[in-house]
Amino acid sequence: MRNFGALLTNEWIKLYKKKSFYVYFGIMALFMGISGYFIHRYPMGGIDSAFDFAALFGSMMGAGQILPLIAIIAIANVVPSEFRMGTIKLLLIRAQSRSKILASKYAVTLLFSIVLIAATLVMAFITGFIVFGFGGGDAKTWSLIGENTLYLAVYTIAFVTLTFMVGVLTKSSGATVGISMFCVMAGGILSMLLNRYAFIKYTLFPNVDLSVYQNGGTMPQGMTLTFSASVIAVYLIVFLVASFFIFRKRDVS
């Protein structure tokens, strides 16, 4: 366990030392600042406190429009960079299994995603406080913030895991970003175009955004919150199994 902790620390330091590390958080801060400005300039009904602002802009309707894309760009290079720079050979000659090495890389992508989501939520509270003050915050609003954050986390982790797999398969940062971005942006469109076909409900795209089930939202016949969560779990397992299988078998000589 201590060895895995050292691997994880090493991977986090690699990510942390990149010049672009703070850029990702800066983009989210800018997004929140611009959103706060427009809410202040053009008030929206139902948003009159820091908690209301955080509930909206910490959700799929707010941060969810940009945060998953930022997470994809940030972690797309985690595996491909090792192959590009030739450092993968140095990693594999250590007294650690390939599975443990790859697991540490996946763990750091999850850690970064969670930190980015948490930081974004804090930014949303700060922006809301600046615009509206520290009013409100009843149990219902707290519950809504929790649900929205959970749905955003599930959506982000699903596509981060997909990105991680693509990075392992292609060993190319450009291809990883391109394919993953395409999946995020085209997934919803393909789901709508193929909505009349029964097989579409078994694909990841119509299931990955669990926020559609809020307030009794309707979905195609046979799809429920439990069904969608199960489909997401299955795809995550498939992505990870494929990643570890390919990485363990790949020749890096």
N, C-alpha and C positions, 0 to 999 in steps of 0.2 A: 504493500500500500504506500509505503514511504517512497519507493521508486517511482510509482505512478504520480505521486504528488510532485516529485522533482521534474518529471516529464511535463506535467501540466503547467508548472511554474515557468519552465523553459519556453513552452509554446506561448504562454501569455506575454512573457517578456518580448518575444519576437514580434508579436502583434502590437504590443504597447510602444515599442521603439520605432515603429514606422511613423514617418512624418505625417501620414494621412490619418493617424489614429484620432486626433482631436478634431479633425475636419468633419468626421461623421457626426460627432456630438454638436459641433458648430452649426451644421446644416439643420439639425433638429431644433436647436435654439433659435435659429433664424426663422424656421417654419412657425414656431410658436409665437415669436415676436410679431411676425407679419399677420398671423391669425388674430392675435390679441389686438393689433392695431385696427384691423377691419371690423372686429366685433365692437370695439369702442366707437369707431366712426359710424358703423351701420349696425346698430343693436339688433340682436335676434331675440325673439320671444322665447322665454323659458331659460335664458342664460343670464343670471343676475348675481352670480357668486363665483368665487374661485373653484368651488366644488363642481358647480355646473359646467364651468369651462373645462375642468380636468376630465369630467365624465364624457364630454363630447370630443375633445381634441386628443384624449388618450385612448380613443376607440378606433375601430376599423374605419369609421367615417372621417376621422381626423388624421392622427398619426399613421393609421393603417394604409393611407394612400402613398406614403413615401418611405416609412421606416423599413418595411421588408426589403425594398429595393436597395436601401443603404446597407442593410445587413448582408445582402447578397454580394454587393461590391466589396465590402470589408473582408469577408471570409473566403471569397472565390479563389484567392491566391494562397491559402493556407497549405494545400497539398501541392498544386502545380509549381509553386516557387521552389520547392525542394528539388524537383526534377530539373527545372530550368537552370538552377544554380549548381546542381550536382551535389548538394549537401545531403540528399537522400541516402547516399552511400555511407556517409559518416554516421547518420542515424542508425542505419541497419547493422553496422558493425559493433554497436554497443550490446551489452548483455541484457537486452530487452527484446521481447518478442515483437514481431511486426504488428500483431493485434493490439498490444499495449501502446505501441507508438501511435498507431492510427486512432486508437480510442482517446489518447490524450489530445490529439488534434481536433477530434469531434467534440470533446468536452469543452475545449476552449472556444469553439464556435458557438456552442450553447451558452457558455458563460458570457461571451461578448454580447450575444443577442439579449440575454436577460438584463445585463447592465445597461444596454442601450435603451431598452424598454423602461427600466426603472428611472433612468436619468430623464427620459422624455416625460414621464409622468410627473417627476419633480418640477421640470421646466413648465409643464402645463399648470401646476398649482401656483408657481411663482408668477407666471404671466397672468393667471386669473386673479391673483391677489393684487397685482399692480393695477389691473383694469377695474376690478369690482370690489376689492377689499376682502376681508376674511369673514364673510357672512355665510349663512346656510350651513349645509353639511349634516342633514338628517340621515337616519338609518337607511332610508330608501336610496338616497344619493350615493352613500358609501357602498351599498350593495351593487348599484349600477356601475360605479367605478371599478369595483372588483371584477364584475362580469366582463366589462369591456376590456380590461387589462388581460384577463384570461384568454378571451377570444383572440386578441391581438397577439398574445404570446404563442398560442397554438398555430395561428396562421403563419407567423414569422418562422417558428421552429420547423414547420412542415417544409417551407421553401428553402430554409437554410440547410436542412438535411438533404433535400433534392440537389441543392448546389454543391454540397459536400460530395455527394456521389458522383456528380458530373465531373467535378474536379479530379477525383480519383480515376475515373474512366478515361478522360481526355488528356490529362496532364497539361492542359492549356488554360491559362487564365482568361484569355479572350473568349474561347469557346464556352468556358464555364459561365462567364457573365452573360454572354449572348443567349445561350440556351435557357438559362435560368430566368433571365428577364423576359424572354419570349413566353415562357410558361406562365409567369405571373400576369403579364399583360394580355395574353391571348387566351388564357384559360377560361376566363369569364365569358368571352365572346363565343368560344367554341361550345361552351355549355349551353348558351342560349340558342345557338344555331342547331345544335343536335339534341335539343331538349325533348323532342318527340320520340327519340329512340330510347328504349328501356335501358340499354347498356350504359348510357351516360352517367346514371346514378352510381355506378360502381367505379367510376374514375375519380381521381383526387379532386379535380377542379370544382365541381358543384358542391362538394362536401367540405372543403377546407375552410370556408368562412362560416363559422358557427354562429356569428352574430345575426344571421338572417332568421334564426329561430327566436330571437327576442320579441317580446310582445305578441307571441302567437303567430309569427310569420308563417306563411304557407310555403310548402315545398312540394315537388312532384310526388306522386303517390308512392308510398313505400319508404320515403325518406323521413327520418326523425332525428332528433339530436343524438340519441344513442347510436343510431345507424351511421350517421356521419362521423361521429367520434370513433366508431369501430373501423370504418373505412380508412380514416386518417392513420390510425394505429397500425393497420395492416400495411399501408404504403410506407410508413416510417420503417417498419421492420424489413420490408423488401429492399428499401434504399440502403439500409445499413448492412444487411446480409450481402448485397451485391458489392458494396464498397469494400468490406472486409475480405470477401472471397477474392476479388480482383487484386487487391493490394497484397495479399499473402502469396498469390501465385505469380505476381508480376516479376519479370526478370529486370533487374536494374543495373546489370553489369555494363 
